[in-house]
Amino acid sequence: MKTKWNQMVIVVLLLVVITSIVVYMWIGFAELIHFFDHAAGEALSGMKVVGL
């Protein structure tokens, strides 16, 4: 019984760790997309000002 409980705790901890890593990666990915989108918008508006 005790070994089964330990296995369950390990599985739950692994799930929590994997979920947090996935969420962290998704947040980082969204931030990167937002950053690149913003940078591309700035570059395009800069080009328009120059007259390209």
Secondary structure as UniProt FT lines:
FT   HELIX           2..50
//
